[in-house]
Amino acid sequence: MPQLKPGNEKKPSPATLVPISYTPPNSLAHLIADGENWQSLAARYGMPAVDIIKMNFKTADPYEINWYLREYVNCNTPTADGHNWRFSTSARNGPSPRAGKIFVNPNWTTILRAAKEATRDSVADWFRQMSIRDAKVLGPALTIPMGSVSSVFITRWPFTQRLRNGGASDQMAEKWADFLEMTLRSYTG
């Protein structure tokens, strides 16, 4: 396993060690990916990077943060200078129950605004393209003959992407898309 340069990691003292099972209150688990960093998470979730770090590890000590990233989050790729661990998708495969996870407390106002706009636009697009022929409601990639659905909601990807851009987690965006799809299907069925 790769290592950092000596002296760049330090195990927290037993008195301050955060349990591996710790989940911050009112938080969502974000699965880290290649190319992400503390600043990109801060921008995505609308909270300062230092707050995300302290929320997860209850410290601002960079050497302790590196220890938590390796031991808890399973970060296994050092930065180019060898001083810190960086986020990568490969961290998700570790044995730790927190492998690949950083907890965030997102800005719900931003997420809800993105969800409202994405829902409005997706529904408007679908209704703009739908038609009624021979007692069938026909929409883009969604044909509903008298209550049965034969294909899938076409605006799902742009809808979920817009929610993700607003700070929603992948899981939340998918659940919201499921709800919108169910709503459109019930309207036409």
VOSE-86270 format. One record per atom (N, C-alpha, C, O, CB): residue in three letters; x, y, z. Coordinates in pm, whole numbers, padded with zeros to 5 digits, always signed. Each point is the difference from the previous one (the first is absolute). Glycine has a CB too. Layout:
<roses>
ALAXYZ...
</roses>
This chain:
<roses>
MET+00085-00119+00000MET-00085+00119+00000MET+00088+00124+00000MET+00100+00005+00073MET-00284-00129+00050PRO+00150+00225-00203PRO+00078+00125-00002PRO+00001+00066+00139PRO-00089-00021+00082PRO+00031+00053-00325GLN+00161+00046+00266GLN+00013+00070+00127GLN+00028+00148-00024GLN+00047+00040-00107GLN+00036-00251+00218LEU-00112+00290-00009LEU+00035+00141-00004LEU+00144+00015+00046LEU+00058-00091+00058LEU-00297+00162-00016LYS+00297+00045-00069LYS+00134+00028+00050LYS-00006-00007+00153LYS-00101+00037+00059LYS+00159+00110-00261PRO+00048-00192+00266PRO+00000-00012+00146PRO-00039+00130+00069PRO+00039+00109-00043PRO+00137-00283+00023GLY-00253+00161+00127GLY-00042+00115+00080GLY-00127+00068-00046GLY-00039+00101+00058GLY+00274-00070-00009ASN-00299-00083-00152ASN-00120+00064-00052ASN-00130-00066+00048ASN-00109+00036-00045ASN+00242+00030-00153GLU-00121-00161+00288GLU-00116-00067+00058GLU+00021-00016+00150GLU+00111-00028+00046GLU-00157-00093-00263LYS-00063+00138+00292LYS+00011-00020+00145LYS-00134-00051+00051LYS-00104+00061-00025LYS+00280+00123+00047LYS-00173-00295+00050LYS-00122-00053+00059LYS-00043+00092+00114LYS+00082+00037+00084LYS-00018-00275-00146PRO-00192+00277+00064PRO-00048+00085+00110PRO+00015-00070+00135PRO+00006-00123+00007PRO-00168+00232-00164SER+00167-00031+00261SER+00011-00059+00134SER-00129-00076+00033SER-00105+00031-00055SER+00261+00155+00130PRO-00148-00285+00012PRO-00121-00075+00037PRO-00113+00090+00051PRO-00118-00032-00019PRO+00265-00160+00073ALA-00112+00303+00009ALA-00102+00090+00055ALA-00077+00074-00111ALA-00115+00038+00020ALA+00257-00010+00184THR-00078-00007-00319THR-00066+00077-00107THR-00037-00085-00122THR-00060+00050-00095THR+00187+00147+00172LEU-00092-00326-00074LEU-00027-00087-00114LEU-00150-00013-00025LEU-00076-00035+00089LEU+00288-00091-00041VAL-00252+00155-00171VAL-00141-00013-00041VAL-00024-00148-00030VAL+00078-00060-00074VAL-00088+00299-00022PRO-00095-00300+00150PRO-00026-00142-00030PRO-00026-00020-00150PRO-00057+00086-00066PRO-00039-00117+00298ILE+00138-00081-00283ILE-00017-00029-00143ILE-00147-00005-00038ILE-00035+00022-00116ILE+00251-00149+00118SER-00303+00098+00093SER-00144-00009-00027SER-00070+00135+00010SER-00121+00008-00021SER+00126-00241+00108TYR+00069+00340-00057TYR-00061+00131+00019TYR-00061+00053-00129TYR+00064+00004-00105TYR+00101+00042+00286THR-00291-00004-00171THR-00069+00067-00109THR-00048+00135+00053THR-00080+00003+00094THR+00008-00224-00203PRO+00119+00330+00054PRO-00043+00132+00049PRO-00152+00016-00013PRO-00059-00049-00096PRO+00284+00146+00033PRO-00288-00029+00158PRO-00145+00021-00008PRO-00040+00080-00123PRO+00074+00087-00046PRO-00084-00097+00295ASN-00107-00020-00302ASN-00058+00071-00116ASN+00093+00000-00121ASN+00006+00099-00072ASN-00132+00043+00232SER+00196-00251-00181SER+00096-00004-00110SER-00040-00103-00105SER-00082-00089+00025SER+00261+00163+00132LEU-00119-00059-00273LEU-00013-00096-00110LEU+00139-00055-00029LEU+00099+00072+00011LEU-00302+00049-00109ALA+00210-00248+00061ALA+00127-00059-00039ALA+00025+00031-00148ALA-00083-00032-00085ALA+00060-00152+00259HIS+00135+00245-00203HIS+00041+00027-00137HIS+00109-00100-00036HIS+00099-00010+00072HIS-00158+00259-00054LEU+00042-00323-00128LEU+00103-00092-00046LEU+00101+00079-00083LEU-00034+00057-00104LEU-00128-00253+00103ILE+00286+00198+00049ILE+00103+00078-00069ILE+00035-00063-00133ILE-00017-00120-00020ILE+00107+00197+00241ALA-00040+00006-00312ALA+00035-00045-00134ALA+00130+00066-00045ALA+00046+00098+00058ALA-00290-00133-00112ASP+00301-00021-00052ASP+00121+00056-00058ASP-00021+00148-00032ASP-00105+00040-00051ASP+00167-00265-00044GLY+00039+00305+00125GLY-00004+00142-00034GLY-00068+00088+00103GLY+00010+00123-00008GLY-00011-00195-00224GLU-00066+00013+00329GLU-00064+00083+00104GLU+00103+00037+00106GLU+00103-00066+00014GLU-00326-00046-00055ASN+00193+00218+00115ASN+00082+00042+00112ASN-00088+00075+00098ASN-00121+00014-00022ASN+00329+00000-00124TRP-00149+00033+00254TRP-00079+00070+00102TRP-00070+00122-00058TRP-00115+00029+00036TRP+00274-00110+00140GLN-00092+00154-00264GLN-00059+00121-00057GLN-00117-00033-00093GLN-00100+00072+00000GLN+00324+00041+00017SER-00212-00218-00095SER-00112-00035-00089SER-00121-00047+00080SER-00114+00028-00038SER+00278-00091-00142LEU-00141-00008+00290LEU-00113-00039+00087LEU-00062+00124+00063LEU-00123+00011+00009LEU+00231-00233+00039ALA-00025+00316-00006ALA-00051+00124+00060ALA-00089+00074-00098ALA-00108+00047+00036ALA+00313-00030+00107ALA-00160-00007-00268ALA-00079+00070-00102ALA-00129-00075-00030ALA-00105+00062-00016ALA+00316+00030-00084ARG-00205-00223+00092ARG-00118-00080-00033ARG-00107+00007+00108ARG-00119+00009-00029ARG+00265-00160-00103TYR-00102+00147+00258TYR-00097-00009+00109TYR-00022+00132+00073TYR-00076+00004+00097TYR+00142-00238-00072GLY-00002+00340-00068GLY-00025+00132+00056GLY+00042+00014+00145GLY-00068+00066+00078GLY-00117-00049-00234MET+00297-00077+00192MET+00053+00016+00136MET+00152+00008-00008MET+00060-00062-00088MET-00258-00063+00189PRO+00261+00200-00011PRO+00145+00014-00005PRO+00071-00134+00016PRO-00045-00087+00075PRO+00021+00318+00017ALA+00136-00247-00163ALA+00077-00125+00006ALA+00041-00034+00142ALA-00008-00116+00041ALA+00091+00160-00272VAL-00040+00056+00307VAL+00044-00026+00137VAL-00115-00055+00085VAL+00022-00081+00091VAL+00148+00265-00112ASP-00293-00141-00007ASP-00116-00051+00073ASP-00027-00147-00034ASP-00037-00079+00086ASP-00060+00310-00082ILE+00117-00267-00131ILE-00018-00140-00040ILE+00104-00087+00071ILE-00033-00107+00051ILE-00059+00178-00277ILE+00215-00024+00229ILE+00109-00075+00064ILE-00028-00017+00149ILE+00007-00111+00052ILE+00156+00199-00222LYS-00195+00022+00237LYS-00026-00008+00144LYS-00123-00083+00032LYS-00004-00070+00101LYS+00110+00294-00075MET-00206-00218-00113MET-00122-00078+00021MET+00033-00150-00004MET-00057-00078+00076MET-00082+00263-00179ASN+00229-00225+00015ASN+00034-00141-00016ASN+00099-00049+00105ASN-00017-00110+00054ASN-00025+00136-00295PHE+00145+00054+00270PHE+00111-00049+00081PHE+00023+00078+00129PHE+00087-00037+00079PHE+00014-00038-00288LYS-00177+00183+00232LYS+00010+00082+00122LYS+00142+00049+00024LYS+00046+00006+00115LYS-00237-00134-00018THR+00260+00163-00204THR+00135+00054+00009THR+00029+00084-00123THR-00063-00017-00104THR+00139-00181+00242ALA+00021+00288-00125ALA+00048+00076-00115ALA+00149-00028-00021ALA+00063+00061-00085ALA-00236+00120+00127ASP+00228-00274+00036ASP+00141-00037-00010ASP+00020-00081-00128ASP-00055-00109-00013ASP+00081+00109+00266PRO+00053+00053-00350PRO+00015-00069-00128PRO+00059-00141+00012PRO-00031-00087-00081PRO+00059+00310-00022TYR+00058-00246+00203TYR+00061-00132+00018TYR-00104-00101+00050TYR+00000-00116-00041TYR+00223+00225+00090GLU-00312-00064+00039GLU-00108-00087+00046GLU-00102-00024-00111GLU-00053-00111-00015GLU+00085+00196+00250ILE-00060+00018-00314ILE-00093-00015-00112ILE+00053-00107-00096ILE-00075-00085-00047ILE+00001+00328+00069ASN+00205-00238-00051ASN+00059-00103-00087ASN-00017-00139+00059ASN-00028-00095-00073ASN+00193+00263-00009TRP-00149-00181+00212TRP-00018-00130+00064TRP-00144-00048-00019TRP-00021-00115-00040TRP+00199+00170+00210TYR-00276+00031-00143TYR-00141-00038-00019TYR-00029-00036-00145TYR-00071-00097-00028TYR+00007+00247+00219LEU+00119-00072-00284LEU-00025-00028-00141LEU+00053-00139-00038LEU-00065-00072-00076LEU+00078+00318+00025ARG+00102-00283+00102ARG+00055-00133-00033ARG-00073-00110+00075ARG-00040-00099-00060ARG+00262+00203+00017GLU-00240-00087+00174GLU-00055-00107+00084GLU-00152-00016-00012GLU-00050-00112-00004GLU+00238+00154+00159TYR-00260+00069-00161TYR-00146-00007-00001TYR-00058+00006-00141TYR-00086-00081-00037TYR+00087+00188+00262VAL+00046-00011-00304VAL-00058+00023-00133VAL+00068-00089-00105VAL-00050-00013-00111VAL-00004+00251+00177ASN+00166-00298-00030ASN+00073-00092-00086ASN+00067+00070-00118ASN+00020-00062-00104ASN-00180-00115+00171CYS+00193+00305-00052CYS+00072+00068-00108CYS+00134-00069-00018CYS+00072-00027+00096CYS-00187+00249-00046ASN+00149-00251-00175ASN+00119-00079-00028ASN+00086+00060-00111ASN+00088-00067-00054ASN-00214-00134+00128THR+00100+00326-00106THR+00076+00068-00104THR+00055+00131+00057THR-00076+00089+00037THR-00069-00193-00220PRO+00279+00114+00191PRO+00056+00125+00053PRO-00002+00112-00104PRO-00005-00025-00121PRO+00151-00110+00274THR-00142+00258-00105THR+00014+00114-00090THR+00140-00007-00062THR+00086-00074+00047THR-00248+00218+00092ALA+00184-00067-00245ALA+00128-00004-00072ALA+00119+00030+00091ALA+00108-00057-00019ALA-00229+00127-00187ASP+00101+00019+00304ASP+00112+00034+00089ASP+00018-00101+00114ASP+00097+00008+00075ASP-00136+00231-00131GLY-00056-00334+00070GLY+00011-00102+00103GLY-00033+00047+00140GLY+00030-00071+00097GLY+00139-00031-00237HIS-00230+00220+00154HIS-00031+00054+00132HIS-00140-00034+00048HIS-00026+00003+00121HIS+00184+00179-00170ASN-00248-00213-00041ASN-00140-00024+00039ASN-00060-00115-00081ASN+00051-00038-00105ASN-00075+00282+00167TRP-00084-00297-00009TRP-00079-00097-00075TRP-00102+00076-00083TRP-00050+00104+00043TRP+00082-00283+00135ARG-00061+00127-00296ARG-00101+00066-00083ARG-00117-00096-00022ARG+00013-00121+00013ARG+00164+00262-00127PHE-00290-00082+00080PHE-00120-00078-00024PHE+00013-00078-00131PHE+00058+00048-00097PHE-00194+00121+00223SER+00083-00290-00126SER-00005-00080-00122SER-00112-00102+00012SER-00037-00041+00110SER+00286+00073-00148THR-00301-00072-00075THR-00106-00099-00004THR+00048-00132+00061THR-00081-00073+00057THR-00015+00183-00262SER+00223-00140+00193SER+00054-00126+00054SER-00015-00011+00151SER+00004-00110+00055SER+00157+00107-00244ALA-00178+00116+00258ALA-00017-00003+00145ALA-00129-00072+00042ALA-00010-00047+00113ALA+00139+00260-00100ARG-00225-00220-00102ARG-00130-00062+00032ARG+00011-00149+00026ARG-00091-00060+00058ARG-00018+00233-00196ASN+00219-00236+00096ASN+00013-00145+00008ASN+00068-00049+00127ASN+00033-00118+00009ASN-00024+00119-00254GLY+00012+00084+00341GLY+00073-00039+00121GLY-00084-00076+00100GLY-00122-00010-00014GLY+00261+00207-00021PRO-00073-00252+00135PRO-00069-00080+00102PRO-00073+00083+00106PRO-00084-00053+00072PRO+00256-00120-00111SER-00141+00300+00048SER-00061+00086+00101SER-00149+00024-00030SER-00038+00010-00117SER+00262+00102+00155PRO-00309-00104+00065PRO-00140+00034-00025PRO-00016+00142-00057PRO-00106+00033-00053PRO+00041-00187+00239ARG+00168+00236-00175ARG-00002+00136-00056ARG+00077+00010-00130ARG+00027+00111-00047ARG-00047-00022+00278ALA+00057-00201-00290ALA+00081+00001-00122ALA-00066+00085-00108ALA-00114-00024-00040ALA+00202-00204+00096GLY-00013+00327-00102GLY-00047+00086-00108GLY-00105+00101+00038GLY-00056+00066-00088GLY+00108-00250-00057LYS-00083+00199+00274LYS-00108+00090+00042LYS+00052+00121+00077LYS+00081-00011+00092LYS-00232-00186-00083ILE+00102+00312-00050ILE+00018+00124+00076ILE-00141+00050+00028ILE-00082+00010-00091ILE+00310+00048-00017PHE-00255-00027+00234PHE-00132+00048+00036PHE-00009+00151-00021PHE+00093+00074+00031PHE-00117-00262+00136VAL-00089+00230-00219VAL-00023+00143-00027VAL-00137+00038+00055VAL-00088-00084+00016VAL+00234+00078-00223ASN-00160+00132+00236ASN-00127+00056+00043ASN-00036+00104-00104ASN+00035+00117+00014ASN+00009-00160+00237PRO-00114+00001-00357PRO-00020+00087-00115PRO-00088+00120+00028PRO-00074+00005+00098PRO+00104-00203-00238ASN-00020+00294+00051ASN-00084+00119+00004ASN-00134-00038-00063ASN-00014-00001-00122ASN+00216+00161+00110TRP-00300-00191+00096TRP-00128-00049-00050TRP-00075+00104-00082TRP-00077-00037-00089TRP+00065-00111+00287THR+00033+00275-00171THR-00066+00104-00080THR+00044-00010-00145THR-00083+00010-00091THR+00071+00140+00292THR+00142-00170-00224THR+00052-00012-00136THR-00054-00126-00067THR-00040+00005-00116THR+00248+00118+00184ILE-00209-00234+00004ILE-00049-00126-00056ILE-00148+00011-00034ILE-00042-00042-00108ILE+00214-00085+00239LEU-00250+00182-00041LEU-00144+00012-00026LEU-00028+00093-00117LEU-00091-00026-00079LEU+00048-00016+00321ARG+00119+00150-00254ARG-00017+00090-00114ARG+00032-00075-00130ARG-00075+00012-00097ARG+00135+00188+00241ALA+00049-00275-00146ALA+00037-00078-00120ALA-00108-00103-00031ALA-00033-00022-00116ALA+00277+00056+00167ALA-00299-00098+00053ALA-00104-00101-00022ALA-00127+00064-00056ALA-00063-00055-00090ALA+00158-00082+00277LYS-00131+00252-00133LYS-00119+00070-00047LYS+00015+00038-00147LYS-00090-00022-00081LYS+00048+00109+00313GLU+00157-00029-00266GLU+00024+00042-00139GLU+00007-00119-00094GLU-00055+00004-00109GLU+00177+00197+00194ALA-00054-00307-00043ALA+00013-00118-00085ALA-00135-00067-00020ALA-00031-00046-00110ALA+00265+00013+00190THR-00314+00026+00025THR-00134-00060-00012THR-00087+00083-00092THR-00065-00053-00090THR+00085-00044+00322ARG-00021+00227-00211ARG-00080+00090-00085ARG+00039-00016-00147ARG-00086-00015-00086ARG+00066+00177+00277ASP+00149-00157-00219ASP+00047-00008-00138ASP-00028-00137-00062ASP-00040-00008-00116ASP+00216+00175+00172SER-00154-00274+00019SER-00023-00134-00052SER-00146-00024-00030SER-00034-00055-00105SER+00231-00026+00233VAL-00284+00121-00038VAL-00143-00017-00021VAL-00047+00087-00118VAL-00079-00045-00082VAL+00046-00007+00328ALA+00082+00174-00252ALA-00038+00089-00111ALA+00045-00058-00133ALA-00075+00001-00098ALA+00090+00198+00251ASP+00109-00251-00158ASP+00049-00062-00123ASP-00087-00119-00040ASP-00037-00015-00116ASP+00269+00089+00172TRP-00263-00157+00040TRP-00080-00120-00029TRP-00138+00038-00051TRP-00047-00055-00100TRP+00173-00071+00277PHE-00192+00221-00111PHE-00133+00041-00043PHE+00004+00070-00136PHE-00093-00013-00080PHE+00025+00035+00320ARG+00176+00053-00267ARG+00013+00069-00127ARG+00010-00101-00116ARG-00044+00027-00112ARG+00157+00166+00229GLN-00055-00309-00090GLN+00022-00099-00104GLN-00106-00110-00005GLN+00000-00081-00092GLN+00241+00129+00115MET-00328-00052+00075MET-00101-00107+00002MET-00116+00030-00094MET-00021+00115-00041MET+00085-00166+00277SER-00136-00052-00268SER-00121+00017-00081SER-00098-00110+00038SER+00037-00101+00060SER+00094+00208-00251ILE-00255-00086+00155ILE-00103-00100+00027ILE-00055-00046-00134ILE-00054+00079-00078ILE-00006+00024+00305ARG+00076-00234-00253ARG-00051-00058-00124ARG-00065-00134+00030ARG+00056-00081+00075ARG+00123+00198-00209ASP-00293-00141+00078ASP-00068-00129+00013ASP-00009-00046+00145ASP+00031-00116+00030ASP+00051+00057-00258ALA-00123+00146+00316ALA-00016-00030+00143ALA+00131-00041+00066ALA+00000-00072+00100ALA-00233+00004-00147LYS+00346+00114-00009LYS+00131-00026+00058LYS+00069+00134+00025LYS-00006+00091-00083LYS+00023-00317-00035VAL+00049+00236+00233VAL+00082+00117+00027VAL+00141-00038-00041VAL+00056-00096+00051VAL-00203+00178+00142LEU+00204-00007-00286LEU+00134-00028-00050LEU+00094+00113+00038LEU-00030+00117-00024LEU-00065-00250-00168GLY+00206+00098+00252GLY+00102+00097+00036GLY+00134-00047-00049GLY+00013-00113-00047GLY-00144+00184+00248PRO+00232+00013-00191PRO+00132-00040-00049PRO+00051-00121+00077PRO+00016+00004+00122PRO+00032+00233-00187ALA-00022-00345-00006ALA+00053-00125+00056ALA-00089-00055+00111ALA+00045-00080+00081ALA+00184+00157-00139LEU-00351-00035+00062LEU-00092-00051+00101LEU-00136-00016-00067LEU-00071+00099-00020LEU+00199+00012+00213THR-00164-00231-00227THR-00127-00027-00063THR-00087-00071+00101THR+00037-00104+00053THR+00066+00090-00284ILE-00217+00070+00258ILE-00085-00056+00104ILE-00137-00032-00057ILE-00090+00084+00004ILE+00215+00046+00172PRO-00143-00250-00229PRO-00132-00035-00051PRO-00091-00046+00114PRO+00017-00109+00054PRO+00085+00044-00275MET-00196+00148+00255MET-00102-00031+00101MET+00058-00058+00129MET-00044-00105+00046MET-00114+00066-00234GLY+00257+00106+00246GLY+00048-00037+00132GLY+00120-00092+00006GLY+00047-00029+00110GLY-00274+00058-00044SER+00279-00076-00180SER+00119-00084+00007SER+00118+00074-00061SER-00013+00065-00104SER-00128-00275+00093VAL+00256+00199+00075VAL+00119+00072-00045VAL+00087-00095-00080VAL+00031-00110+00046VAL-00039+00265+00154SER+00048-00114-00320SER+00081-00089-00082SER+00144+00046-00017SER+00081-00078-00051SER-00289+00018-00066SER+00243+00179+00156SER+00140+00043-00008SER+00031+00101+00111SER-00082+00021+00089SER+00081-00060-00338VAL+00117+00100+00244VAL+00052+00074+00115VAL-00004+00151-00020VAL+00005+00050-00112VAL+00141-00245+00161PHE-00155+00266+00062PHE+00001+00145+00010PHE+00131+00054-00059PHE+00107-00025+00055PHE-00255+00016+00152ILE+00141+00083-00318ILE+00120+00042-00074ILE+00080+00110+00070ILE+00121+00008-00018ILE-00240-00070-00189THR+00055+00144+00284THR+00072+00113+00060THR+00064-00037+00133THR+00040+00089+00075THR-00198+00066-00189ARG+00168-00283+00145ARG+00058-00044+00126ARG+00145+00046+00016ARG+00035+00056+00105ARG-00187-00255-00111TRP+00238+00178-00096TRP+00140+00036+00015TRP+00018+00151+00019TRP+00069+00040+00094TRP-00009-00237-00235PRO-00119+00283+00056PRO+00018+00145+00025PRO-00058+00043+00135PRO+00054+00088+00066PRO-00063-00050-00314PHE-00099-00103+00287PHE-00063+00032+00128PHE+00094-00033+00116PHE+00025+00085+00085PHE-00253-00129-00186THR+00281-00079+00103THR+00088-00040+00110THR+00131+00080-00003THR+00054+00034+00105THR-00155-00265-00109GLN+00151+00260-00115GLN+00123+00078-00011GLN-00018+00140+00058GLN+00089+00052+00067GLN-00026-00183-00270ARG-00178+00190+00178ARG-00026+00134+00053ARG-00008-00003+00152ARG+00049+00092+00066ARG-00171-00032-00277LEU+00062-00165+00266LEU-00005-00013+00146LEU+00140-00018+00056LEU+00034+00060+00102LEU-00264-00159-00117ARG+00312+00016-00049ARG+00138-00020+00047ARG+00077+00131-00003ARG+00075+00030+00092ARG-00080-00267-00175ASN-00013+00314-00023ASN+00068+00130-00009ASN-00045+00094+00110ASN+00075+00088+00041ASN-00055-00119-00288GLY-00143+00013+00295GLY-00051+00082+00110GLY+00044-00049+00136GLY-00029+00063+00102GLY-00164-00010-00243GLY+00265-00166+00145GLY+00053-00051+00127GLY-00066-00125+00051GLY+00036-00048+00108GLY+00019+00277-00057ALA-00151-00284-00123ALA-00065-00123+00046ALA+00093-00118-00022ALA+00076-00003-00097ALA-00302+00099+00045SER+00221-00192+00142SER+00079-00121-00018SER-00058-00081-00115SER-00114+00022-00041SER+00176-00025+00287ASP+00016-00091-00298ASP-00047-00085-00110ASP-00126-00075+00042ASP-00096-00010-00077ASP+00332-00016-00007GLN-00236-00026+00206GLN-00115-00077+00050GLN-00124+00089+00010GLN-00109-00042-00038GLN+00266-00109+00165MET-00141+00272-00076MET-00113+00091+00013MET-00054+00039-00138MET-00121+00005-00019MET+00215+00082+00236ALA-00006-00060-00311ALA-00042+00038-00135ALA-00079-00113-00066ALA-00101+00025-00066ALA+00301+00125+00045GLU-00155-00273+00039GLU-00070-00115-00058GLU-00138-00019+00064GLU-00097-00029-00069GLU+00318-00081+00022LYS-00230+00127+00178LYS-00129-00014+00068LYS-00097+00108-00046LYS-00119-00026-00019LYS+00234-00074+00218TRP-00064+00221-00219TRP-00084+00110-00046TRP-00049-00029-00142TRP-00116+00027-00033TRP+00242+00135+00180ALA-00037-00216-00230ALA-00038-00036-00138ALA-00106-00111+00001ALA-00093+00002-00080ALA+00323+00064-00002ASP-00213-00163+00172ASP-00101-00106+00012ASP-00136+00059+00033ASP-00102-00040-00055ASP+00279-00122+00131PHE-00177+00259+00016PHE-00126+00063+00040PHE-00063+00076-00116PHE-00120-00009-00023PHE+00205+00027+00259LEU-00004+00058-00310LEU-00052+00075-00113LEU-00054-00095-00107LEU-00107+00025-00056LEU+00271+00160+00103GLU-00092-00292-00073GLU-00045-00097-00100GLU-00133-00062+00043GLU-00092-00014-00081GLU+00331-00033+00017MET-00249+00010+00192MET-00124-00057+00052MET-00114+00100-00013MET-00113-00037-00034MET+00245-00106+00195THR-00104+00269-00134THR-00103+00104-00011THR-00047+00015-00143THR-00121+00007-00024THR+00222+00112+00218LEU-00008-00115-00291LEU-00039+00013-00140LEU-00081-00122-00045LEU-00098+00013-00074LEU+00303+00126+00031ARG-00163-00255+00088ARG-00074-00122-00037ARG-00140-00001+00059ARG-00095-00041-00067ARG+00312-00083+00054SER-00231+00169+00136SER-00132+00000+00062SER-00091+00103-00066SER-00121-00021-00007SER+00222-00054+00223TYR-00045+00184-00263TYR-00080+00101-00068TYR-00064-00056-00127TYR-00115+00028-00032TYR+00266+00149+00125THR-00072-00257-00163THR-00049-00050-00129THR-00070-00134+00011THR-00060-00046-00097THR+00245+00168-00011GLY-00180-00185+00223GLY-00060-00134+00010GLY-00136+00005+00058GLY-00064-00104+00016GLY+00285+00009+00008
</roses>
